[in-house]
């Protein structure tokens, strides 16, 4: 496995073991789509939609699209062609719900699968909260670098410096292998051949006026945690150098 130093993490940073939702039979939406998928990364997709309006891409590709709700909400009617990519459990769900989008299931560790994706020649690629799940993040970045060509990549992941967890890990989410601070990730991205067009911190999820949301806020307040959540979602807009 790639060592911490080469990933621009502290040398004594502690990681979690890899955990696949498909292999353990518990996809991340087992507690309900609205709780575990739909409300997360919404600000990232909203930002990506604004960029799509400016750039007018021929094809938008979402690497790690999950249930497909956000891709459908922000892109299905606004872009000429949209392709969602994820593991089989997610794509089966997305395909059954949103027929107007092209869905591709595959292994992001497979060179053959990435060659298939490259054949679509996307102009705008979204990779929202994927890199923290992968054993080989450098391999992901190399493949994304090749995939985008002259286009744009929008990549997001939690900012470790803004989370309520040990700064030396392991991540509080057991399905996250590792998490970066914004400066650490910027260094890794530049070392991987990307130019950083812009960097943002966004709210990690969509907030709603519901009783469940009120209970979450009160629960955080009782535990002395920041209300609302700290701005823990870092987003990098990238192109190739």
Secondary structure by P-SEA (a helix, b strand, c coil): ccccccccccccbbbbccccccccccccccccccccccccaaaaaaaaaaaaaaacccbbbbccccccccccccccccccbbbbbbcaaaaaaaaaccccbbbbbcccccaaaaaaaaaacccbbbbcccccccccaaaaaaaaaaaaccbbbbbbbbcccccccccccccccccccccccaaaaaaaaaaaccccccccccccccccccaaaaaaaaaaaaacccccccccbbbbbcccc
